[in-house]
């Protein structure tokens, strides 16, 4: 259902407000370079510091800008199940194709609690759902057996895996089968995850290099493993640079260096430090982006 290079959109800000023009321009560029879809209001979109009104605004702007030309998977996660249901229902109402829901953070639910959280959203919202497993942000790991249970629920279409554990991701793919989308949540691990049964990536780097991320996925899908490996190796220095500070700080800094958006982030995130900006600038120049 969801495959290829799906861009985890940044949320551009100007003077503290959502910059709709910059967001729309970014979407147009990514579409022109082959993006298979978009995730507004994910981790990369600073969803944690968006008000509910802004969250709805960003989803609506994205759906309108995409205009059916690719998939829109709205970030609708929360550690409050009822809030996640409300955000997911809104995404469906305004025309999103799916929803990406982070595993409940801070609460540290049991595996049964995680299962019941996703089950409740899936049954209430009637929109294809992608589970988002990122233990580094949530303090809990969704085990393969729990994902396998969830895969049997109608409307739960796949998982964005950012555990960094290839053995675990391989087990998820084995247990859930080929009809369940296993999507990389780590730009540096796209090729390995494709190799163990993945079908694409939800990519932060795709804001800056949408064409390359799309080519990596399409080359693998076409059976051209050699070309996929070439692209993987080419993007690795950029992936390293994009990891110098917390996502999306380096991605926004990179886009700002290109003049595409302002560098503005919201507290508690801060702008990229000057030494790291220089490292990022060097990597981008070496790649040919500046």
URZIUR-V187492 format. One line per field, one symbol per residue. psi: psi as a letter, one per 20 degrees, with the letter a starting at -180 (. if undefined). burial: + if it has 24 or more other C-alpha atoms within 12 Angstrom, else -. A space follows every 10 residues. Layout:
psi: ???
burial: ???
This chain:
psi: goraoppnpq opqoliqpnh ghgghggggh ghjjpiaqoq kaghjlhhjp rhghghgggg gggghhljia qoopojqqjo ghghgghhhg gghjjqirqp oqqprghlrr hhggghghgg gghhhlpppp qoonhhhijq poqhhghggh iippiohapo okhjohgghg hghghhriip ooppjohijg ghhhhjjrja qopghihgmh gghgggghgg hijmhghghg gghhighghg hijhrppkgh ghgghhhijh rqjprpqjqr qpqghhghgg gghhghhji.
burial: ++++++++++ +++---++++ -+++++++++ +-++++++++ ++++++++++ ---+++++++ +++-++---+ ++++++++++ +--+++++++ ++-+++++++ +++++----- ---++-++++ ++-+++++++ +++++--+-+ ++++-+++++ +-+-++++++ ++++++-+++ +++-++---+ ++++++++++ ++++++++++ ++++++++++ ++++++++++ +------++- ++++++++++ ++++++++++ +++++++--+ ++++++---- ++----+-++ +-++------
